Amino acid sequence: MDRKISRIKRVIIIVYCLAVALACTFVPWKGEFIRTGSQTAIGYSPIWSPPPAKSLYPTVDFGRIIVEIVAVTALGGMLFVLAGGFEKHSSTPKSGHKPAQP
């Protein structure tokens, strides 16, 4: 059984993996006001370097990261299926007729 992945499917998989890696590296941050306890989004920054914020306690917004990964996965899955998905390649013609045997 021949299981080759077409070039477009390979590109979709690579772009998907890069998008998930970026979503996990450059993360959304939220800040909590120290006095009031209310929260606000304060932007994106690398996971190892929170954005500078005065009078805010910055934390990673894990809910938004999950939403981003789910959205990227849905988009990548749709593109993969539209590109042919997991179809099996066979040596018989698609018309359903078997080649003549000698």
C-alpha positions in Angstrom: 0.0 0.0 0.0 1.5 3.3 -1.1 1.0 6.1 1.5 2.6 9.2 0.0 1.5 12.7 1.1 1.0 15.2 -1.6 3.0 18.4 -1.5 0.1 20.6 -0.6 -0.9 18.4 2.3 2.7 18.5 3.5 2.7 22.3 3.3 -0.6 22.5 5.3 0.8 20.3 8.0 4.0 22.3 8.3 2.1 25.7 8.4 -0.3 24.2 11.0 2.6 23.1 13.2 4.3 26.5 12.9 1.0 28.3 13.8 0.5 26.2 16.9 4.2 26.8 17.9 3.7 30.5 17.5 0.5 30.5 19.4 2.3 28.8 22.3 5.4 31.0 22.1 3.9 34.5 21.6 1.0 34.4 24.1 -1.8 36.8 25.0 -1.4 38.4 28.4 -4.0 39.8 30.7 -3.4 42.2 33.6 -5.1 42.3 36.9 -5.4 45.7 38.6 -3.9 45.3 42.0 -6.3 47.7 43.8 -9.6 46.7 42.1 -9.0 43.1 41.0 -10.5 43.7 37.6 -8.7 42.3 34.5 -7.9 43.7 31.1 -6.0 42.4 28.0 -2.6 43.9 27.8 -1.4 42.4 24.5 0.9 39.7 23.1 4.5 39.0 24.2 6.9 36.0 24.3 6.1 33.6 27.1 9.4 34.2 28.7 9.0 38.0 28.7 5.8 39.4 30.1 4.9 42.9 28.8 5.7 45.8 31.1 2.7 47.0 32.9 2.4 49.6 35.7 0.0 48.8 38.5 -0.9 45.6 36.8 -0.1 42.0 37.7 0.4 40.3 34.2 -0.6 36.7 33.7 -0.9 34.5 30.6 -4.4 34.3 29.2 -4.7 30.5 28.8 -8.3 30.7 27.7 -7.4 32.8 24.6 -4.5 30.4 23.8 -6.9 27.5 23.8 -9.3 29.3 21.5 -6.4 30.2 19.2 -5.2 26.6 19.0 -8.8 25.2 18.5 -9.3 27.8 15.7 -6.0 27.0 14.0 -6.7 23.2 14.3 -10.2 23.7 12.7 -8.8 25.7 9.9 -5.9 23.3 9.3 -8.2 20.3 9.4 -10.6 21.9 6.9 -7.8 22.7 4.5 -6.3 19.2 4.9 -9.7 17.6 4.1 -10.2 19.9 1.1 -6.8 19.0 -0.2 -7.8 15.3 -0.2 -7.6 14.3 3.4 -6.6 10.7 4.2 -7.6 9.2 0.8 -5.9 6.0 -0.1 -3.9 5.8 -3.3 -4.5 2.6 -5.3 -3.1 1.2 -8.5 -6.5 0.4 -10.0 -8.1 2.9 -12.3 -10.8 5.2 -10.8 -13.4 4.1 -13.3 -13.8 0.9 -11.4 -12.6 -1.4 -14.2 -9.8 -3.8 -13.5 -7.0 -3.9 -16.0 -7.1 -6.8 -18.4 -5.1 -9.8 -17.3 -3.1 -11.7 -19.9 
